[in-house]
Amino acid sequence: MVKRLILMLLIVAAVVAGLAYFKTRQIQAAMKQFSFTPPPESVTTITAAEQTWPSSINVVGTMAAVHGVTVSADLPGTVDQIFFDSGRAVKQGDVLLEQDTRQERAQLASLEATRDLNKINFERMQQLSKEGVISKMDYDKAAADLKQSDANVAEIKANIDRKTIHAPFSGVLGIRQANLGQYLAAGAAIVALQSVDPIYVNFGIPQQNVGEVKVGETIRLTSDSLPGTTFTGRVNALDSTVDPSTRNIQIQATVANPKGLLRPGMFVQVDVGVGTPLKVIPLPASAINYAPFGNSVYVVSEMKGPDGKAFQGVQQHFVKLQGSRGDQVGVASGINPGDVVVTSGVFKLRNGAAVAVNNSVQPSNSSAPKVEDN
């Protein structure tokens, strides 16, 4: 009885195993029939080439006038004539404004008459003193009266001159703040005057880079408001102290500005050379796959699939970045010159993915891009 039961169990196990084997083969055949291989991803590429980039840091700077003042009234008075327009360029010594001086000129006429009389009286007293007719005291009084008259005339002339406002230096005027007939108190603003060629740029750099920036060193600067335009200047002064709140040291450079495109108060990006030049492989910014655990790029190479067939695939390389210039990012390590690097479509790739290279349209890859009008 036991033998018969064991035999029946063996027969049932054999039947179940045969059915399982048969069904497994059926499922495998079905999977092969309906399996889907994704097509290669279309990408653009660039061949890596090494370049030497100057070692530099990019900081924000502020433009400042070499000479900048608010021209104001020296003495109180009423505006009689205005000789300038807002925004006009002027030269040193140009007359900007005249105040009413009728009262001063009337006083001047009176004082000149008194001076002339005192001069005649002094000459008469001088002759009488030589003849011994008058005392020494009378002669001294006549001389003192003449000096006092000369001083009074000089004072009123100076007041008249001070009511004629001149440009203290050559530059560009701002918006006029005085009008004809307006009464100006002493110190009242008339117009701002800025000397803009050359012009200063003030910026700060970290204290660890202080020893790498010298007076006379060349700097480059750009502005978002002037796309495609690069200015050059030279460092002319370093501050004597480091700002304790930021640990930066302020630097001043002089920049040629013949067209007046740079204005005092503008924010600019300043590129300052520090240290020795770097050897990097420049790539378009679109080639970099940025990630918290490390930045990487994909390099195209010949690979073999599970079936032994060769295909064009990508391999992920982690890289170290070193600075940027325009559309380009500098790669210091992680790839070698001659590697074919994917420049667009990196977000849809994975290690070992098949790709199809199509370089008919390439991403921007310029170290000094120019903005085009749309």
C-alpha positions in Angstrom: 0.0 0.0 0.0 2.8 2.4 0.9 4.8 1.6 -2.2 1.7 2.3 -4.4 1.2 5.7 -2.6 4.9 6.7 -3.2 4.6 5.6 -6.8 1.5 7.8 -7.3 3.2 10.8 -5.7 6.2 10.4 -8.0 4.0 10.2 -11.1 2.1 13.3 -10.0 5.3 15.2 -9.3 6.7 14.3 -12.7 3.5 15.4 -14.4 3.6 18.8 -12.6 7.2 19.3 -13.4 6.6 18.5 -17.1 3.7 21.0 -17.2 5.8 23.7 -15.4 8.6 23.2 -17.9 6.2 23.4 -20.9 4.6 26.6 -19.6 8.0 28.2 -18.9 9.1 27.6 -22.5 5.8 29.0 -23.7 6.2 32.2 -21.6 9.8 32.6 -22.7 8.8 32.2 -26.4 6.0 34.8 -25.9 8.4 37.3 -24.2 10.9 37.0 -27.1 8.1 37.5 -29.6 6.8 40.7 -27.9 10.1 42.1 -26.4 10.7 45.9 -27.1 14.2 47.3 -27.5 14.2 51.1 -27.1 15.6 53.1 -30.0 18.9 54.9 -29.6 18.6 58.4 -28.0 19.5 61.3 -30.4 22.3 63.5 -29.1 24.8 66.0 -30.2 28.5 65.7 -29.4 31.8 67.6 -29.3 35.4 66.4 -29.4 37.2 67.4 -26.2 40.2 69.7 -26.7 42.4 71.2 -24.0 42.8 75.0 -23.7 44.7 77.3 -21.3 42.4 79.7 -19.4 43.7 82.5 -17.3 43.0 81.9 -13.6 40.5 84.6 -12.6 37.6 85.4 -10.3 34.4 87.1 -11.3 33.0 89.7 -8.8 30.4 92.4 -8.9 31.7 96.0 -9.1 30.2 99.5 -9.0 31.1 102.3 -11.4 32.2 105.6 -9.9 33.2 108.9 -11.4 36.8 110.1 -11.2 35.4 113.5 -10.3 31.7 113.9 -9.3 30.0 116.8 -7.6 26.7 118.5 -7.3 27.2 122.0 -8.5 25.5 124.4 -6.1 25.0 128.1 -5.4 27.8 129.7 -3.5 25.8 132.7 -2.4 22.0 133.3 -2.1 20.4 135.0 -5.0 17.8 134.8 -7.8 18.6 132.9 -11.0 19.1 135.4 -13.9 20.4 133.2 -16.7 21.0 129.5 -17.4 23.6 128.5 -20.0 23.3 124.7 -20.0 20.9 121.8 -20.9 20.4 118.7 -18.9 22.7 115.8 -19.9 25.1 118.0 -21.9 28.8 117.5 -21.9 30.7 120.6 -20.7 34.3 121.6 -20.4 36.1 123.0 -17.4 35.4 126.7 -16.9 32.2 126.8 -19.0 29.6 129.1 -17.5 26.6 127.2 -16.2 24.4 129.8 -14.5 24.4 133.5 -13.5 22.5 134.9 -10.5 21.0 138.4 -10.4 23.8 140.8 -9.4 22.1 144.2 -10.0 22.3 145.1 -6.3 26.0 144.1 -6.1 26.8 146.1 -9.2 25.1 149.2 -7.8 27.1 148.8 -4.6 30.3 148.3 -6.7 29.6 151.6 -8.5 29.3 153.4 -5.1 32.4 151.8 -3.7 34.5 152.5 -6.8 33.4 156.2 -6.5 34.5 156.3 -2.9 37.8 154.6 -3.8 38.5 157.1 -6.6 37.8 160.0 -4.2 40.1 158.4 -1.5 42.8 157.9 -4.2 42.7 161.6 -5.1 42.7 162.6 -1.5 45.7 160.3 -0.8 47.7 161.7 -3.7 47.0 165.2 -2.4 48.0 164.2 1.2 51.1 162.6 -0.2 52.2 165.9 -1.8 51.3 167.9 1.3 53.2 165.5 3.4 56.3 166.0 1.3 56.0 169.7 1.7 55.6 169.3 5.5 52.2 171.0 5.6 50.2 168.1 7.2 51.0 165.8 10.0 52.1 162.2 9.7 48.8 161.1 11.2 46.7 162.8 8.5 48.8 161.1 5.8 48.5 157.7 7.4 44.7 158.1 7.6 44.5 159.0 3.9 46.5 155.9 3.0 44.4 153.6 5.2 41.2 155.0 3.7 42.5 154.2 0.2 43.4 150.6 1.2 40.0 150.2 2.8 38.3 151.4 -0.4 40.3 149.0 -2.5 39.4 146.1 -0.2 35.7 147.0 -0.4 35.8 147.1 -4.2 37.6 143.7 -4.3 35.1 142.2 -1.9 32.0 143.2 -4.0 33.7 142.1 -7.2 34.4 138.7 -5.6 30.7 138.4 -4.6 29.7 139.2 -8.2 32.1 136.6 -9.6 30.8 134.0 -7.1 27.3 134.5 -8.5 28.6 133.2 -11.9 28.7 129.4 -11.6 31.4 127.7 -13.7 32.0 124.0 -14.4 34.8 122.9 -12.0 36.0 120.2 -14.4 35.0 118.6 -17.7 32.3 116.0 -17.6 28.6 115.3 -18.3 25.8 117.2 -16.6 22.8 115.5 -14.9 19.2 116.8 -14.6 18.9 120.5 -14.0 17.5 121.4 -10.6 17.2 125.2 -10.9 14.9 127.4 -13.0 14.9 131.0 -14.2 13.7 133.4 -11.5 14.1 130.8 -8.7 15.6 132.0 -5.5 18.6 129.9 -4.5 19.8 129.7 -0.9 23.5 129.3 -0.3 24.4 125.6 -1.1 21.2 125.0 -3.1 21.8 122.3 -5.7 21.9 123.3 -9.4 23.0 120.3 -11.3 25.1 117.1 -10.9 28.4 117.0 -12.8 30.3 113.7 -13.4 33.6 113.1 -15.1 33.0 109.7 -17.0 36.1 109.3 -19.2 38.1 107.7 -17.7 35.9 106.2 -15.0 36.5 104.2 -11.9 35.2 100.7 -11.0 35.3 99.7 -7.4 35.0 96.0 -6.4 36.1 93.7 -3.6 38.0 90.4 -3.7 38.4 87.7 -0.9 41.4 88.4 1.3 43.1 85.1 0.3 43.5 86.6 -3.2 45.0 89.9 -2.1 48.6 88.8 -2.8 47.7 87.8 -6.4 46.4 91.3 -7.5 48.9 94.0 -8.2 48.7 97.7 -9.1 48.7 98.0 -12.9 47.1 94.6 -13.5 44.6 94.4 -16.3 40.9 93.7 -15.5 37.9 93.0 -17.8 34.4 94.1 -17.1 30.9 93.5 -18.7 27.4 94.7 -17.9 24.0 93.1 -18.5 22.8 96.5 -19.8 25.5 96.5 -22.5 25.4 92.9 -23.9 28.3 91.9 -26.1 30.5 94.8 -25.0 33.7 94.2 -22.9 35.8 96.9 -21.3 39.3 96.7 -20.1 41.0 98.7 -17.3 44.0 98.7 -15.0 44.1 98.4 -11.2 45.3 101.7 -9.7 44.8 101.2 -6.0 44.1 98.6 -3.2 42.5 99.6 0.0 44.8 99.6 3.1 42.4 97.5 5.2 40.2 94.4 4.9 36.5 94.8 5.6 36.0 92.8 8.8 32.4 92.0 8.0 33.0 90.4 4.6 36.8 89.7 4.7 37.1 91.4 1.3 39.5 94.1 0.3 38.3 96.9 -1.9 40.1 97.5 -5.2 39.8 100.5 -7.6 40.6 100.3 -11.3 40.5 102.9 -14.0 38.6 102.1 -17.2 38.6 104.1 -20.5 35.1 105.2 -21.4 35.3 107.4 -24.5 31.6 106.8 -25.6 30.3 107.3 -22.1 28.5 104.0 -22.1 29.5 103.3 -18.4 27.7 105.5 -15.9 28.5 106.2 -12.2 26.5 103.8 -10.0 26.1 101.0 -12.6 26.7 97.4 -11.4 29.1 95.5 -13.6 30.8 92.1 -13.6 34.5 92.3 -13.1 36.9 89.6 -14.2 40.1 89.8 -12.2 43.1 87.6 -13.0 44.5 85.7 -10.0 47.2 83.0 -9.8 48.6 81.0 -12.7 46.7 80.0 -15.9 44.7 76.8 -15.8 44.6 74.0 -18.4 41.0 72.9 -18.9 38.7 71.3 -21.4 36.0 73.8 -22.3 32.5 72.2 -22.9 29.1 73.8 -23.5 27.2 74.2 -20.2 24.5 71.9 -21.6 27.0 69.0 -21.5 27.2 69.0 -17.7 24.8 66.8 -15.8 24.7 68.7 -12.4 23.9 66.6 -9.4 24.3 66.9 -5.6 26.5 63.8 -5.4 28.8 65.0 -8.3 28.8 66.6 -11.7 29.2 64.3 -14.7 29.3 64.1 -18.5 28.6 61.3 -20.9 31.3 60.1 -23.3 30.4 58.2 -26.5 32.3 55.0 -27.3 31.8 51.6 -29.0 30.2 49.0 -26.8 28.9 45.4 -27.0 25.5 44.3 -26.1 24.5 41.0 -24.4 24.2 39.4 -27.8 27.8 40.4 -28.6 26.8 43.0 -31.2 28.6 46.3 -31.2 26.6 49.5 -30.8 27.3 53.2 -30.1 26.7 53.9 -26.4 27.6 56.3 -23.6 29.6 56.0 -20.4 29.1 58.4 -17.5 32.3 60.2 -16.3 32.3 62.3 -13.1 34.2 65.5 -13.6 35.7 68.4 -11.7 34.7 71.9 -12.9 37.0 74.9 -12.9 35.4 78.3 -13.8 33.3 79.4 -16.8 33.5 81.8 -19.7 30.4 82.7 -21.6 28.6 79.5 -22.7 31.5 77.3 -21.7 32.3 75.5 -18.5 35.9 74.4 -17.8 36.5 70.8 -17.0 39.7 70.3 -15.0 39.6 66.5 -14.7 37.5 63.4 -15.5 37.8 63.3 -19.2 40.7 63.4 -21.7 41.4 65.4 -24.9 40.0 63.5 -27.8 37.0 62.1 -25.9 33.6 62.5 -27.7 31.3 64.2 -25.2 27.6 64.5 -25.4 26.6 68.2 -25.4 22.8 67.9 -25.5 20.2 65.4 -24.3 22.2 64.3 -21.2 19.1 64.4 -19.0 17.6 61.4 -20.8 20.7 59.2 -20.8 21.9 56.5 -18.5 25.2 54.5 -18.2 25.4 52.2 -21.2 22.5 53.7 -23.2 22.6 53.5 -27.0 22.8 56.8 -28.8 22.6 58.2 -32.3 24.8 61.2 -33.0 23.2 64.1 -35.0 25.3 67.3 -35.0 23.3 69.2 -37.6 22.2 71.6 -34.8 24.7 72.3 -32.0 24.2 74.1 -28.7 25.9 77.5 -28.2 29.6 77.1 -27.3 31.2 80.6 -27.3 33.5 82.0 -24.7 32.1 85.5 -25.5 28.5 85.2 -26.7 26.7 88.1 -28.2 23.0 88.5 -27.6 21.0 88.6 -30.8 17.8 90.7 -31.3 14.7 88.6 -31.5 
